[in-house]
């Protein structure tokens, strides 16, 4: 039987949903362990660091809390909790968009920018290393197919 024609057992050990969840958990754990050590004394979580990297990379551009929630598919309470903890730590600041006061603007504080400037290159290196680990043993064509499949899965749940 051709692999294209093979049925996926949705109830067994090779069920896609649980496999994707396990892969996500392992990837997140690796990323958190490797990146969190760069921020000793701050007790930052992976999502908090991800938000700070996003703000650092978007320097000079307006970033709203809603943009972050949409980009990372986070609920309002989840993103609000992340923002409040980072704001309490003095690493980001919030303000209201002048043209729409319902929109909350996010930006790094001077301390947040200093911290990210010191570590962002190392974070990007770790992210590249993890991407390499994810695709280890896959050829270029397989990597492209994996990316296309993951994008399709995201689109299937975003529609």
FILO-456785 format. One record per residue (C-alpha): residue in one letter; x, y, z; residue number from 1. Coordinates in nm, 3 decimals. Layout:
<rs>
   res         u         v         w     n
     A         X         Y         Z   NUM
...
</rs>
This chain:
<rs>
   res         u         v         w     n
     X     0.000     0.000     0.000     1
     X     0.126     0.349    -0.092     2
     X     0.184     0.580     0.210     3
     X    -0.055     0.832     0.053     4
     X    -0.331     0.572     0.074     5
     X    -0.252     0.461     0.430     6
     X    -0.519     0.544     0.684     7
     X    -0.410     0.713     1.004     8
     X    -0.528     0.537     1.320     9
     X    -0.694     0.822     1.507    10
     X    -0.738     0.620     1.825    11
     X    -0.403     0.444     1.864    12
     X    -0.058     0.545     1.981    13
     X     0.010     0.708     1.645    14
     X    -0.294     0.934     1.661    15
     X    -0.205     1.277     1.519    16
     X    -0.352     1.496     1.794    17
     X    -0.163     1.331     2.081    18
     X     0.158     1.310     1.876    19
     X     0.141     1.681     1.794    20
     X     0.074     1.758     2.162    21
     X     0.372     1.547     2.277    22
     X     0.598     1.710     2.015    23
     X     0.479     2.056     2.123    24
     X     0.539     1.977     2.490    25
     X     0.891     1.847     2.424    26
     X     0.981     2.143     2.202    27
     X     0.841     2.392     2.454    28
     X     1.025     2.224     2.741    29
     X     1.355     2.234     2.550    30
     X     1.307     2.599     2.457    31
     X     1.203     2.698     2.809    32
     X     1.497     2.518     2.971    33
     X     1.755     2.662     2.735    34
     X     1.625     3.019     2.726    35
     X     1.506     3.061     3.087    36
     X     1.862     3.011     3.212    37
     X     1.957     3.335     3.031    38
     X     1.718     3.528     3.256    39
     X     1.823     3.413     3.602    40
     X     1.658     3.618     3.873    41
     X     1.357     3.707     3.659    42
     X     1.162     3.376     3.670    43
     X     1.034     3.429     3.316    44
     X     0.822     3.170     3.139    45
     X     0.852     3.070     2.774    46
     X     0.545     3.274     2.671    47
     X     0.679     3.581     2.855    48
     X     1.016     3.551     2.681    49
     X     0.842     3.494     2.346    50
     X     0.646     3.816     2.395    51
     X     0.963     4.007     2.484    52
     X     1.144     3.871     2.175    53
     X     0.848     3.976     1.960    54
     X     0.854     4.327     2.108    55
     X     1.230     4.349     2.065    56
     X     1.212     4.237     1.702    57
     X     0.926     4.484     1.636    58
     X     1.120     4.780     1.780    59
     X     0.995     5.101     1.626    60
     X     0.660     4.948     1.526    61
     X     0.335     4.975     1.718    62
     X     0.241     4.643     1.882    63
     X    -0.097     4.593     2.044    64
     X    -0.203     4.335     2.297    65
     X    -0.462     4.214     2.045    66
     X    -0.193     4.164     1.779    67
     X     0.001     3.943     2.020    68
     X    -0.312     3.747     2.116    69
     X    -0.396     3.691     1.747    70
     X    -0.039     3.611     1.643    71
     X     0.012     3.349     1.915    72
     X    -0.353     3.234     1.933    73
     X    -0.390     3.331     2.298    74
     X    -0.711     3.419     2.481    75
     X    -0.756     3.767     2.622    76
     X    -0.717     3.647     2.984    77
     X    -0.399     3.454     2.895    78
     X    -0.229     3.744     2.718    79
     X    -0.346     3.983     2.988    80
     X    -0.184     3.765     3.256    81
     X     0.145     3.751     3.064    82
     X     0.141     4.128     3.015    83
     X     0.059     4.200     3.380    84
     X     0.346     3.981     3.505    85
     X     0.595     4.143     3.267    86
     X     0.466     4.488     3.357    87
     X     0.498     4.409     3.731    88
     X     0.857     4.296     3.669    89
     X     0.928     4.633     3.504    90
     X     1.014     4.474     3.168    91
     X     0.729     4.608     2.954    92
     X     0.497     4.905     2.972    93
     X     0.147     4.951     2.841    94
     X    -0.046     5.250     2.714    95
     X    -0.364     5.313     2.520    96
     X    -0.371     5.371     2.146    97
     X    -0.473     5.735     2.097    98
     X    -0.708     5.659     1.806    99
     X    -0.874     5.362     1.981   100
     X    -0.848     5.366     2.358   101
     X    -0.966     5.003     2.374   102
     X    -0.636     4.895     2.215   103
     X    -0.348     4.839     2.457   104
     X    -0.001     4.920     2.323   105
     X     0.293     4.714     2.445   106
     X     0.659     4.809     2.449   107
     X     0.973     4.711     2.630   108
     X     1.091     4.933     2.914   109
     X     1.454     5.045     2.920   110
     X     1.527     4.746     3.149   111
     X     1.340     4.510     2.918   112
     X     1.529     4.644     2.615   113
     X     1.864     4.611     2.798   114
     X     1.783     4.253     2.893   115
     X     1.673     4.163     2.539   116
     X     1.969     4.338     2.376   117
     X     2.197     4.126     2.593   118
     X     2.026     3.796     2.505   119
     X     1.826     3.816     2.182   120
     X     2.106     3.681     1.960   121
     X     2.147     3.383     2.195   122
     X     1.769     3.326     2.193   123
     X     1.762     3.329     1.812   124
     X     2.053     3.081     1.811   125
     X     1.865     2.849     2.047   126
     X     1.554     2.876     1.826   127
     X     1.758     2.783     1.517   128
     X     1.913     2.488     1.704   129
     X     1.571     2.365     1.810   130
     X     1.442     2.399     1.452   131
     X     1.739     2.191     1.340   132
     X     1.657     1.930     1.605   133
     X     1.292     1.924     1.493   134
     X     1.389     1.856     1.132   135
     X     1.685     1.625     1.201   136
     X     1.680     1.341     0.950   137
     X     1.438     1.516     0.715   138
     X     1.550     1.618     0.370   139
     X     1.472     1.959     0.225   140
     X     1.160     1.834     0.044   141
     X     1.032     1.665     0.361   142
     X     1.092     1.984     0.561   143
     X     0.889     2.184     0.308   144
     X     0.609     1.927     0.326   145
     X     0.615     1.938     0.707   146
     X     0.588     2.317     0.707   147
     X     0.304     2.302     0.451   148
     X     0.121     2.038     0.657   149
     X     0.156     2.239     0.979   150
     X     0.032     2.554     0.804   151
     X    -0.267     2.356     0.675   152
     X    -0.344     2.227     1.025   153
     X    -0.332     2.583     1.161   154
     X    -0.556     2.703     0.877   155
     X    -0.802     2.418     0.941   156
     X    -0.852     2.542     1.296   157
     X    -0.845     2.913     1.209   158
     X    -1.130     2.903     0.961   159
</rs>
